[in-house]
Amino acid sequence: MAKEILPSVCPMDCPDTCSLEVEVEDGHVTAIRGTEVNPTTAGFICSKVADFPKRLYGPDRLLTPMRRLGAKDSGEFTPIGWDAAVATICEKFRTIREQFGGEAILPYSYGGSNGLLGQDTSDKAFFAKLGASRLDRTVCAVPTTVAAKGMYGKMPGVAFEDYVHAKIIIIWGANPKASNIHLVPFLKEAKANGAFIAVVDPRKNFSDREIDLHLPVYPGTDLVVALAMINFWRQNNLLDKSFLGKYATGLDILLEKASAYSLDRAAALSHLRSADIEKLATVYAESNPAVIRVGWGPERNKNGGNAIAAILAMPAVLGKFGVRGGGYTLSNSTAAKLDSEKLVEAAPWNTRIINMNLLGKYLLEENKPPIKALFVYNCNPAATVPNQHLILRGLQREDLFTVVFDQVMTDTAKYADILLPAVTFLEQQEIKKSYGSYVLGYCEPVIPPVGESKPNEEVFAMLGRGMGWDDKAFHETTEDYLRRTAGAIKGLGKPVTLEELRKKRLLQFDFPGPSPIQFKNVFSWATNGKINLAPASLGGALYEFSENGHNEKYPLALISPATDKMISSMLGEYNFPELYVIMHPNDALARRLINGVSVRVYNDYGEVHCRLRINPEIREGVVVMPKGAWRKSSLNGFTATALAPDTLGTAGGACFNDARVEVTGF
């Protein structure tokens, strides 16, 4: 049998962007391994991607366009071929546009694989020409983006490799073991070098050997902990006034807001020990270099944007910049600057904007015009978006024409009228702009498309031609879009060419030097070149705390973090067979529950039936139900999003961790 080892790059929604080698035998992928081409990812990869052939060739893989036969959610479809699928979609869209206007059509997408061709290229041109409603992609990262952009202009953060130089590392609201595994070896090396490592998270994801301090913060209270630390430094004259005077504005506003929070008050609100907050504040102030890995956990509540801003203010007020291993890391996505206007030639698009977190409400409530067609791609809202009950009721509408374009038969796909099969990263050409490690990656197919699957840019061009449109966007090829995308990227220290990308597979940055040193070779990218400690982007309630504490009816806070089994909901079709809820032993004892029993987790939004896991690593008063699980994994067909409120936080961000629940046995 002929065997080849072919290079690739992982474009999944993960900060690491691993370099890969793919073993192919007779056109069939048999193994995926890591390589050293990306030095940050150092030759090892997560089990999720190593097992990706299970998705590639699994029983849920979509192989051909299909039309629904039975009732919605029945899973009954029949093959129809691409020509018939395109003709059906175009005919329905024309009819809906004539009767209700283009805004009655809603494109619904999110990160998908994070490749640059797969979103906002020909798809943008298609929906703009159609006059469809626009989607506000707010389910993740919007509060952090607003805070970081308003304060630092999304300045590149400390490289993972440079964590080994730090004397204190704070992991705040992140779990690298699940969603950033290539940071973990650098944490171990830093620890061996004598670094003090602290974790601020409701759940303890590291052992006592791996870290020095764990602060099990109550969900939604990260803001008051950060403000209390800043106030503590002010009271003890520890602020770096020289750095602040040179590089920051808005200090007085920040300090005024922080002055309302003593260590004791913050401890009471966050359910922490005052002594632990003081210890973290003291060690951080005394240690240099000092770095904070800021995760997306603190944003998932109504205090999210303010919490991220307060955490990001911490290195500024103490001047923890200017050295390797000093500063913060959030998202490094803007390091390779992308001019999105160069990706595609699209018509002006100024229609209404719909917040993706409110999908259920928009599908069921009266709107002018109503949503009559839904086109879902790069996303699985039935499993990932708040208020699952409402979304499923909306998808059940017989008068809602739904198209789902995906790799596998997702929970959302079962409600489709038309299904379109998408390629995976192993079957397509794509460019990945990393948001963690400092690389730009290039993918090319290692196998031909399985079945009749096609890449996004080709499908939306087909749809444009099916509408009879002659716009350039619908006649450009994947090669054209690759060249457009490469030409739209700046910031690696030299121009990017598609030829060099193809040759090297991964391009690394020059800041100058291989890594950014904040306020030494990279500075604030904000408009005035300074850190804005009172960003107007966060609105009038800057650093204001909104309490969401004890609820007699629903006394437990529910969080839904990532696991090492899925990438959002991707791979949930085979890699997460049974849903569970994790509870502290004392909370279980108070409810007379034992490990492994079936339980009912419920609130006013809905209820989920699943197995109970008792674990002392979660703080009392908090329960954990992993995000992204598919409906088949639970005992009643509902998952964590059935309990998540569709209330909105900073900039319309999702508030998953504002869920409050009760847990009982049957």
C-alpha positions as CSV (number, residue, x, y, z in Angstrom):
1,M,0.0,0.0,0.0
2,A,1.3,3.5,-0.9
3,K,2.0,5.6,2.2
4,E,2.7,9.3,2.3
5,I,3.6,11.7,5.1
6,L,2.1,15.1,4.3
7,P,2.4,18.4,6.1
8,S,-0.5,20.3,7.5
9,V,-1.5,23.0,10.1
10,C,-4.4,22.8,12.5
11,P,-6.9,25.7,11.9
12,M,-9.2,24.8,14.8
13,D,-10.6,27.4,17.3
14,C,-7.6,27.1,19.6
15,P,-4.7,29.5,20.4
16,D,-2.0,27.0,19.6
17,T,-2.1,26.5,15.8
18,C,-0.1,23.2,15.8
19,S,2.0,22.1,12.9
20,L,1.1,18.6,11.8
21,E,2.1,15.7,9.7
22,V,-0.6,13.5,8.3
23,E,-0.1,9.9,7.3
24,V,-2.1,8.9,4.2
25,E,-2.4,5.4,2.8
26,D,-4.1,5.0,-0.6
27,G,-5.9,8.3,-0.2
28,H,-7.1,7.5,3.3
29,V,-5.9,9.4,6.5
30,T,-4.5,6.9,8.9
31,A,-2.7,9.1,11.5
32,I,-2.2,12.7,12.5
33,R,0.8,13.8,14.6
34,G,2.5,17.0,15.7
35,T,5.8,18.3,14.3
36,E,8.4,20.8,15.3
37,V,7.7,23.2,12.4
38,N,5.9,25.4,14.9
39,P,8.4,25.5,17.8
40,T,5.7,26.6,20.3
41,T,3.7,23.5,19.8
42,A,6.8,21.4,20.0
43,G,5.8,18.2,18.2
44,F,2.8,17.1,20.3
45,I,-0.9,17.6,19.7
46,C,-4.1,17.2,21.5
47,S,-6.0,13.9,21.4
48,K,-8.9,15.7,19.7
49,V,-7.0,16.3,16.5
50,A,-5.1,13.1,16.7
51,D,-8.4,11.3,16.6
52,F,-9.9,13.5,13.9
53,P,-10.2,10.6,11.4
54,K,-13.1,9.5,13.5
55,R,-14.9,12.6,12.2
56,L,-13.5,12.4,8.7
57,Y,-14.8,8.9,8.1
58,G,-17.5,8.6,10.9
59,P,-21.1,7.6,10.4
60,D,-22.2,11.2,11.0
61,R,-20.2,12.6,8.1
62,L,-22.3,14.4,5.5
63,L,-21.4,13.2,2.1
64,T,-23.9,14.7,-0.4
65,P,-26.5,17.6,-0.4
66,M,-29.8,16.3,1.0
67,R,-33.4,17.4,1.3
68,R,-35.5,16.8,4.4
69,L,-38.2,14.0,4.1
70,G,-39.7,13.7,7.5
71,A,-40.5,16.1,10.3
72,K,-37.9,18.5,11.5
73,D,-35.5,16.8,14.0
74,S,-36.5,13.4,12.5
75,G,-33.1,13.0,10.8
76,E,-34.9,11.8,7.6
77,F,-33.2,13.1,4.4
78,T,-32.7,12.1,0.8
79,P,-29.8,12.9,-1.5
80,I,-30.5,15.5,-4.2
81,G,-27.1,16.6,-5.6
82,W,-25.5,20.0,-5.7
83,D,-27.4,21.4,-8.7
84,A,-30.8,20.7,-7.1
85,A,-29.7,22.0,-3.7
86,V,-28.4,25.3,-5.1
87,A,-31.6,25.7,-7.2
88,T,-33.8,25.0,-4.3
89,I,-32.0,27.4,-2.0
90,C,-32.0,30.2,-4.6
91,E,-35.7,29.7,-5.4
92,K,-36.7,29.9,-1.8
93,F,-34.5,32.9,-1.1
94,R,-35.9,34.8,-4.1
95,T,-39.5,34.1,-2.9
96,I,-38.8,35.1,0.6
97,R,-37.0,38.3,-0.5
98,E,-39.9,39.2,-2.8
99,Q,-42.5,38.6,0.0
100,F,-40.7,39.8,3.1
101,G,-37.5,41.5,2.0
102,G,-33.9,40.4,2.3
103,E,-33.8,40.9,6.0
104,A,-36.1,38.0,6.5
105,I,-33.1,35.8,5.7
106,L,-30.5,35.4,8.5
107,P,-27.0,34.0,8.0
108,Y,-25.8,32.4,11.2
109,S,-22.1,31.5,11.7
110,Y,-19.3,31.7,14.2
111,G,-15.7,30.5,14.3
112,G,-16.0,27.1,12.7
113,S,-12.4,26.1,12.0
114,N,-11.0,29.6,12.3
115,G,-9.7,29.6,8.7
116,L,-9.8,33.0,7.0
117,L,-11.3,31.8,3.7
118,G,-14.3,30.1,5.4
119,Q,-15.9,33.3,6.7
120,D,-16.5,36.8,5.3
121,T,-15.3,36.1,1.8
122,S,-17.8,34.9,-0.8
123,D,-20.3,34.3,2.0
124,K,-20.2,38.0,2.9
125,A,-20.6,38.9,-0.8
126,F,-23.6,36.6,-1.1
127,F,-25.6,37.8,1.9
128,A,-24.8,41.4,1.3
129,K,-26.1,41.2,-2.3
130,L,-29.1,39.4,-1.0
131,G,-29.8,42.2,1.5
132,A,-30.0,39.7,4.4
133,S,-29.9,40.6,8.1
134,R,-26.4,40.9,9.6
135,L,-25.3,38.7,12.5
136,D,-23.6,40.2,15.5
137,R,-21.2,37.3,16.4
138,T,-21.3,37.8,20.2
139,V,-21.4,34.3,21.7
140,C,-17.7,34.5,22.7
141,A,-14.8,37.0,23.1
142,V,-16.8,40.2,22.5
143,P,-16.5,41.6,26.1
144,T,-12.7,40.8,26.2
145,T,-12.2,42.3,22.7
146,V,-14.0,45.5,23.7
147,A,-12.0,45.8,26.9
148,A,-8.6,45.0,25.3
149,K,-9.2,47.2,22.3
150,G,-10.3,50.1,24.4
151,M,-7.4,49.8,26.8
152,Y,-4.4,48.6,24.7
153,G,-5.7,48.6,21.2
154,K,-5.4,44.7,21.3
155,M,-1.6,45.0,21.7
156,P,0.2,41.6,21.2
157,G,0.7,39.7,24.5
158,V,3.5,37.8,26.2
159,A,4.5,34.8,24.0
160,F,3.9,31.4,25.6
161,E,7.6,30.6,25.4
162,D,8.5,33.7,27.5
163,Y,6.5,32.4,30.5
164,V,9.6,30.5,31.6
165,H,11.2,33.9,32.5
166,A,8.4,34.9,34.8
167,K,8.7,34.9,38.6
168,I,4.9,34.9,39.1
169,I,2.3,33.6,36.7
170,I,-1.4,34.2,37.2
171,I,-3.8,32.0,35.2
172,W,-7.1,33.9,35.5
173,G,-10.2,32.3,34.2
174,A,-8.5,29.9,31.8
175,N,-7.8,26.1,31.8
176,P,-4.8,25.5,29.5
177,K,-5.0,21.8,30.1
178,A,-8.3,21.8,28.1
179,S,-7.9,24.6,25.5
180,N,-4.3,25.8,25.4
181,I,-2.2,22.6,26.1
182,H,1.1,24.0,24.7
183,L,1.2,26.6,27.5
184,V,1.4,23.8,30.1
185,P,5.0,22.7,29.4
186,F,6.1,26.3,29.8
187,L,4.3,26.6,33.1
188,K,6.1,23.4,34.3
189,E,9.4,24.9,33.3
190,A,8.6,28.2,35.0
191,K,7.7,26.3,38.1
192,A,10.9,24.4,38.0
193,N,12.7,27.8,37.7
194,G,11.1,28.9,41.0
195,A,8.0,30.8,39.6
196,F,5.0,31.3,41.9
197,I,1.9,30.1,40.0
198,A,-1.6,31.1,41.0
199,V,-4.9,30.2,39.5
200,V,-8.1,32.2,39.8
201,D,-11.0,29.9,38.8
202,P,-14.1,28.4,40.5
203,R,-12.6,25.0,39.6
204,K,-9.2,23.7,40.6
205,N,-7.7,22.3,37.4
206,F,-4.1,22.0,38.7
207,S,-2.7,19.9,41.5
208,D,-0.9,21.3,44.5
209,R,2.4,20.3,43.0
210,E,1.7,22.4,39.9
211,I,0.6,25.6,41.5
212,D,1.2,27.6,44.7
213,L,-2.2,29.3,45.2
214,H,-5.7,28.7,44.0
215,L,-8.5,31.3,44.4
216,P,-11.8,29.6,43.8
217,V,-13.6,32.8,42.8
218,Y,-17.4,32.8,42.8
219,P,-18.7,33.2,39.2
220,G,-19.2,36.9,38.2
221,T,-17.0,38.4,41.0
222,D,-13.6,38.5,39.2
223,L,-14.1,42.3,38.9
224,V,-14.2,43.0,42.7
225,V,-11.1,40.8,43.3
226,A,-9.1,42.7,40.7
227,L,-10.3,46.0,42.0
228,A,-9.5,45.1,45.6
229,M,-5.9,44.2,44.6
230,I,-5.5,47.5,42.8
231,N,-6.9,49.3,45.8
232,F,-4.5,47.4,48.1
233,W,-1.5,48.5,46.0
234,R,-2.8,52.1,46.1
235,Q,-3.1,52.0,49.8
236,N,0.4,50.7,50.2
237,N,2.0,53.1,47.8
238,L,3.0,50.4,45.3
239,L,1.8,52.0,42.1
240,D,4.4,52.6,39.4
241,K,3.7,56.3,39.0
242,S,6.6,56.8,36.6
243,F,5.3,54.2,34.2
244,L,1.7,55.4,34.5
245,G,2.7,59.0,33.9
246,K,4.4,58.1,30.7
247,Y,2.2,55.4,29.3
248,A,-1.3,55.6,30.8
249,T,-4.4,57.7,31.1
250,G,-7.6,57.3,33.2
251,L,-5.8,56.3,36.4
252,D,-7.9,58.5,38.7
253,I,-11.1,57.0,37.5
254,L,-9.8,53.4,38.0
255,L,-8.5,54.2,41.5
256,E,-11.8,55.9,42.5
257,K,-13.7,52.8,41.4
258,A,-11.3,50.5,43.1
259,S,-11.4,52.4,46.4
260,A,-14.8,51.0,47.1
261,Y,-13.4,47.5,47.5
262,S,-11.3,46.5,50.5
263,L,-9.8,43.1,50.6
264,D,-12.5,42.1,53.2
265,R,-15.4,43.3,51.0
266,A,-14.0,41.6,47.9
267,A,-13.6,38.4,49.9
268,A,-17.2,38.5,51.1
269,L,-18.5,39.1,47.6
270,S,-16.3,36.6,45.9
271,H,-16.5,33.9,48.6
272,L,-12.8,33.9,49.0
273,R,-10.5,34.3,52.0
274,S,-9.2,37.8,52.4
275,A,-5.8,36.5,53.3
276,D,-5.6,34.7,49.9
277,I,-6.4,37.8,47.9
278,E,-3.8,39.7,49.9
279,K,-1.2,37.0,49.3
280,L,-1.8,37.1,45.6
281,A,-1.6,40.9,45.6
282,T,1.6,40.9,47.6
283,V,3.5,38.2,45.6
284,Y,2.4,39.8,42.3
285,A,3.6,43.3,43.5
286,E,7.0,41.9,44.7
287,S,7.8,39.6,41.7
288,N,9.4,40.5,38.4
289,P,8.8,39.5,35.7
290,A,5.1,39.0,36.3
291,V,2.6,37.7,33.7
292,I,-1.2,37.2,33.7
293,R,-2.8,34.7,31.3
294,V,-6.2,36.1,31.0
295,G,-8.9,33.6,29.8
296,W,-12.4,34.1,28.5
297,G,-14.0,32.7,31.6
298,P,-14.4,36.1,33.4
299,E,-16.3,37.6,30.5
300,R,-19.2,35.1,30.6
301,N,-21.4,37.1,32.9
302,K,-22.9,40.6,33.1
303,N,-19.8,42.0,34.8
304,G,-17.6,40.5,32.0
305,G,-16.2,43.5,30.2
306,N,-15.5,45.4,33.4
307,A,-13.8,42.3,34.9
308,I,-11.5,41.9,32.0
309,A,-10.6,45.6,32.1
310,A,-9.8,45.4,35.8
311,I,-7.6,42.4,35.3
312,L,-5.8,44.0,32.3
313,A,-5.2,47.1,34.4
314,M,-3.2,45.2,37.0
315,P,0.1,45.0,35.1
316,A,-0.3,48.6,34.1
317,V,-0.7,50.1,37.5
318,L,2.4,48.2,38.7
319,G,4.5,48.8,35.5
320,K,5.0,45.0,34.9
321,F,6.1,45.6,31.3
322,G,9.3,46.0,29.4
323,V,10.9,42.6,30.2
324,R,10.6,39.1,28.7
325,G,7.9,37.3,30.6
326,G,6.3,40.5,31.9
327,G,2.8,41.8,31.1
328,Y,-0.3,39.9,30.0
329,T,-1.6,37.5,27.3
330,L,-5.2,37.5,26.1
331,S,-5.8,37.1,22.4
332,N,-2.9,37.7,20.0
333,S,-5.2,37.7,16.9
334,T,-4.3,41.2,15.8
335,A,-0.6,40.6,15.7
336,A,-1.1,39.6,12.1
337,K,-3.2,42.6,11.0
338,L,-5.9,41.6,8.6
339,D,-7.5,44.2,6.2
340,S,-10.9,42.5,6.0
341,E,-12.0,44.8,3.2
342,K,-9.5,43.2,0.9
343,L,-10.8,39.7,1.3
344,V,-13.8,40.1,-1.0
345,E,-15.5,42.7,-3.3
346,A,-18.9,42.9,-1.7
347,A,-21.9,45.2,-2.1
348,P,-22.6,47.7,0.7
349,W,-24.3,45.8,3.6
350,N,-26.3,48.1,6.0
351,T,-29.2,45.9,7.0
352,R,-30.4,45.3,10.6
353,I,-28.1,43.6,13.0
354,I,-29.3,40.6,15.1
355,N,-27.4,39.5,18.2
356,M,-26.7,35.8,17.8
357,N,-27.4,35.2,21.6
358,L,-31.0,36.1,20.9
359,L,-31.6,33.6,18.2
360,G,-34.5,31.8,19.9
361,K,-36.3,35.1,20.6
362,Y,-35.9,36.3,17.0
363,L,-37.2,33.0,15.6
364,L,-40.3,33.0,17.8
365,E,-41.2,36.6,18.5
366,E,-42.8,39.1,16.1
367,N,-40.3,41.0,14.1
368,K,-40.5,43.3,11.1
369,P,-39.7,41.4,8.9
370,P,-39.9,38.0,10.6
371,I,-37.1,35.5,10.1
372,K,-38.3,33.2,7.3
373,A,-35.0,31.6,6.3
374,L,-31.9,30.6,8.3
375,F,-28.5,29.7,6.8
376,V,-26.3,28.0,9.4
377,Y,-22.6,27.4,8.7
378,N,-19.4,27.2,10.9
379,C,-21.7,26.9,13.9
380,N,-24.0,24.5,15.8
381,P,-26.4,26.9,17.7
382,A,-28.7,24.0,18.9
383,A,-25.8,23.0,21.2
384,T,-23.8,26.2,21.8
385,V,-26.2,29.3,22.1
386,P,-28.1,30.3,25.2
387,N,-31.7,29.4,25.9
388,Q,-31.6,26.1,24.1
389,H,-35.4,25.4,24.6
390,L,-36.3,28.6,22.8
391,I,-33.9,27.9,19.9
392,L,-35.2,24.4,19.4
393,R,-38.8,25.6,19.3
394,G,-37.7,28.2,16.7
395,L,-35.9,25.6,14.6
396,Q,-39.1,23.4,14.7
397,R,-41.1,26.0,12.8
398,E,-42.4,24.5,9.5
399,D,-42.4,27.9,7.9
400,L,-38.7,28.5,8.6
401,F,-36.6,27.5,5.6
402,T,-33.4,26.3,7.1
403,V,-30.1,25.4,5.4
404,V,-27.3,23.9,7.3
405,F,-23.8,23.6,5.7
406,D,-21.6,21.4,7.9
407,Q,-19.2,18.5,8.0
408,V,-21.4,16.2,10.1
409,M,-25.0,15.7,11.1
410,T,-25.1,18.2,14.1
411,D,-27.9,18.8,16.4
412,T,-28.8,21.9,14.3
413,A,-28.5,19.9,11.0
414,K,-31.4,17.7,12.0
415,Y,-33.7,20.6,11.7
416,A,-32.6,21.6,8.2
417,D,-34.7,21.6,5.1
418,I,-31.5,21.4,3.0
419,L,-28.2,20.0,4.1
420,L,-24.9,20.8,2.4
421,P,-21.7,18.8,3.0
422,A,-18.6,20.8,4.0
423,V,-14.9,19.8,3.8
424,T,-12.7,19.4,6.8
425,F,-9.3,21.1,7.1
426,L,-7.7,17.9,5.7
427,E,-9.5,18.4,2.4
428,Q,-9.1,22.2,1.7
429,Q,-6.8,25.0,1.2
430,E,-6.9,27.5,4.0
431,I,-4.9,30.2,5.9
432,K,-5.0,30.3,9.7
433,K,-4.1,33.5,11.6
434,S,-3.3,32.3,15.1
435,Y,-4.6,34.0,18.2
436,G,-2.1,32.4,20.6
437,S,1.3,31.4,19.2
438,Y,2.9,33.9,16.8
439,V,2.5,32.1,13.5
440,L,0.6,32.3,10.3
441,G,-0.3,28.9,8.9
442,Y,-1.2,27.5,5.5
443,C,-3.2,24.3,4.9
444,E,-3.6,22.4,1.7
445,P,-5.5,19.2,1.1
446,V,-3.8,15.9,2.1
447,I,-6.8,13.9,0.6
448,P,-9.5,14.7,-2.0
449,P,-12.8,15.8,-0.5
450,V,-14.8,13.0,1.0
451,G,-18.0,12.4,-0.8
452,E,-19.3,15.6,-2.5
453,S,-18.1,18.0,0.3
454,K,-17.0,21.4,-0.8
455,P,-15.2,24.4,0.9
456,N,-17.2,27.5,2.0
457,E,-15.8,30.0,-0.6
458,E,-16.8,27.7,-3.4
459,V,-20.3,27.0,-2.2
460,F,-21.2,30.6,-1.6
461,A,-19.8,31.5,-5.1
462,M,-22.1,28.7,-6.5
463,L,-25.1,30.2,-4.7
464,G,-24.3,33.6,-6.1
465,R,-24.1,32.3,-9.6
466,G,-27.3,30.4,-8.9
467,M,-29.0,33.7,-8.2
468,G,-27.9,34.9,-11.6
469,W,-25.4,37.4,-10.3
470,D,-22.3,38.3,-12.3
471,D,-20.3,39.9,-9.4
472,K,-16.6,39.1,-9.4
473,A,-16.9,37.5,-5.9
474,F,-19.0,34.7,-7.4
475,H,-16.6,33.9,-10.2
476,E,-13.4,33.9,-8.2
477,T,-11.7,30.6,-7.3
478,T,-10.2,29.3,-4.1
479,E,-6.8,30.3,-5.5
480,D,-8.1,33.8,-6.0
481,Y,-9.3,34.0,-2.4
482,L,-6.0,32.6,-1.1
483,R,-4.1,35.4,-2.9
484,R,-6.5,38.0,-1.7
485,T,-6.2,36.7,1.9
486,A,-2.4,36.6,1.8
487,G,-2.3,40.1,0.4
488,A,-4.6,41.4,3.2
489,I,-2.3,40.4,6.0
490,K,0.3,42.7,7.5
491,G,2.4,42.8,10.6
492,L,4.8,39.9,10.4
493,G,7.7,42.2,9.9
494,K,7.6,41.8,6.1
495,P,5.0,41.4,3.4
496,V,3.2,38.0,3.2
497,T,3.2,36.1,-0.1
498,L,1.2,33.0,-0.9
499,E,4.3,31.4,-2.4
500,E,6.2,31.8,0.8
501,L,3.3,30.5,2.9
502,R,3.0,27.4,0.7
503,K,6.7,26.8,0.9
504,K,7.2,27.2,4.6
505,R,3.7,26.2,5.9
506,L,4.2,28.5,8.9
507,L,5.5,32.0,8.9
508,Q,6.8,33.5,12.2
509,F,6.7,37.0,13.4
510,D,9.4,39.6,13.7
511,F,8.6,42.3,16.3
512,P,11.7,42.8,15.9
513,G,12.8,39.6,17.5
514,P,10.8,36.3,17.8
515,S,8.5,37.5,20.6
516,P,6.9,40.7,21.7
517,I,8.1,42.5,24.8
518,Q,5.3,44.8,25.8
519,F,6.4,48.4,26.1
520,K,9.9,47.5,24.7
521,N,9.4,46.4,21.2
522,V,5.6,46.6,21.0
523,F,3.6,49.4,22.5
524,S,-0.1,50.2,23.0
525,W,-2.0,50.1,19.7
526,A,-4.6,52.4,21.1
527,T,-5.2,55.6,19.1
528,N,-3.0,57.8,21.3
529,G,-0.4,55.1,21.9
530,K,-1.2,55.0,25.6
531,I,-3.0,52.6,27.9
532,N,-6.5,53.9,28.6
533,L,-7.5,52.7,32.1
534,A,-11.0,54.2,31.7
535,P,-12.0,53.1,28.2
536,A,-15.2,54.7,26.9
537,S,-15.9,51.5,25.0
538,L,-17.2,49.9,28.3
539,G,-19.9,52.6,28.7
540,G,-21.1,54.6,31.6
541,A,-21.1,51.7,34.1
542,L,-17.3,51.5,34.0
543,Y,-16.0,49.2,36.7
544,E,-19.4,49.0,38.3
545,F,-20.2,45.6,39.9
546,S,-23.6,44.0,39.5
547,E,-24.2,41.3,42.1
548,N,-25.7,38.0,41.2
549,G,-25.3,36.1,44.4
550,H,-27.5,33.8,46.5
551,N,-30.8,32.8,45.0
552,E,-33.0,30.9,47.4
553,K,-34.9,29.1,44.6
554,Y,-31.7,28.4,42.6
555,P,-28.8,28.5,45.0
556,L,-26.1,27.0,42.8
557,A,-24.1,28.9,40.2
558,L,-23.6,26.9,37.0
559,I,-20.5,27.3,34.9
560,S,-20.0,25.6,31.5
561,P,-16.2,25.5,30.7
562,A,-14.5,23.8,27.8
563,T,-13.2,20.3,28.2
564,D,-10.4,18.4,26.5
565,K,-12.9,16.4,24.5
566,M,-14.4,19.1,22.2
567,I,-13.6,22.3,20.4
568,S,-16.7,24.2,21.3
569,S,-19.2,21.6,20.1
570,M,-17.0,20.1,17.4
571,L,-16.2,16.4,17.8
572,G,-19.1,16.0,20.2
573,E,-20.7,13.5,17.9
574,Y,-18.3,10.8,19.1
575,N,-15.9,12.2,21.7
576,F,-18.4,13.1,24.5
577,P,-20.9,10.3,24.9
578,E,-22.3,11.1,28.3
579,L,-23.2,14.5,29.9
580,Y,-22.5,15.0,33.6
581,V,-22.7,17.7,36.2
582,I,-19.9,18.2,38.8
583,M,-20.7,19.1,42.4
584,H,-18.8,19.7,45.6
585,P,-19.2,16.9,48.2
586,N,-20.8,19.2,50.7
587,D,-23.4,20.4,48.2
588,A,-24.1,16.8,47.3
589,L,-24.4,15.8,51.0
590,A,-26.9,18.6,51.7
591,R,-29.1,17.2,48.9
592,R,-28.5,13.6,49.8
593,L,-27.0,12.8,46.5
594,I,-24.4,10.2,45.8
595,N,-21.8,9.9,43.0
596,G,-23.1,8.5,39.7
597,V,-26.8,9.0,40.4
598,S,-29.1,10.5,37.8
599,V,-30.0,14.1,38.7
600,R,-32.3,16.9,37.5
601,V,-30.5,20.2,37.0
602,Y,-33.1,23.0,36.5
603,N,-34.1,26.6,36.6
604,D,-36.7,28.8,35.0
605,Y,-35.1,28.4,31.5
606,G,-35.3,24.6,31.5
607,E,-33.9,21.4,32.9
608,V,-31.2,18.9,32.1
609,H,-31.1,15.3,33.2
610,C,-27.6,13.8,33.5
611,R,-25.3,11.9,35.8
612,L,-23.7,13.4,38.9
613,R,-20.0,13.5,39.5
614,I,-18.9,14.5,43.0
615,N,-15.5,16.3,43.1
616,P,-13.9,18.4,45.8
617,E,-12.0,20.4,43.1
618,I,-15.1,22.5,42.4
619,R,-15.9,25.2,45.0
620,E,-19.0,24.9,47.1
621,G,-22.0,26.6,45.7
622,V,-20.9,26.1,42.1
623,V,-21.7,23.2,39.7
624,V,-20.0,22.4,36.4
625,M,-21.7,21.2,33.2
626,P,-19.3,21.1,30.2
627,K,-20.1,23.3,27.2
628,G,-20.6,22.0,23.7
629,A,-22.2,18.7,24.6
630,W,-24.6,17.3,22.0
631,R,-28.2,16.5,22.9
632,K,-27.8,12.8,22.7
633,S,-25.3,12.9,25.6
634,S,-27.9,13.8,28.2
635,L,-30.7,11.8,29.6
636,N,-33.5,14.1,28.4
637,G,-32.0,15.7,25.2
638,F,-31.0,19.0,26.7
639,T,-27.6,20.4,27.7
640,A,-26.0,23.3,29.6
641,T,-27.3,25.9,27.2
642,A,-30.9,24.9,28.2
643,L,-30.0,26.5,31.6
644,A,-28.1,29.5,30.2
645,P,-29.9,32.9,30.2
646,D,-30.1,34.8,27.0
647,T,-29.5,38.1,28.8
648,L,-26.7,40.2,27.4
649,G,-23.6,41.6,29.0
650,T,-20.9,44.0,27.7
651,A,-21.3,44.8,24.0
652,G,-24.1,42.2,23.8
653,G,-21.9,39.3,25.0
654,A,-23.3,36.1,26.3
655,C,-23.8,35.5,30.1
656,F,-23.5,31.8,30.4
657,N,-22.1,31.9,33.9
658,D,-25.0,33.9,35.2
659,A,-27.0,30.7,35.2
660,R,-28.3,29.8,38.7
661,V,-29.8,26.3,39.2
662,E,-30.9,23.7,41.7
663,V,-30.0,20.0,41.5
664,T,-32.2,17.2,42.8
665,G,-32.4,13.5,42.4
666,F,-35.3,11.8,40.7
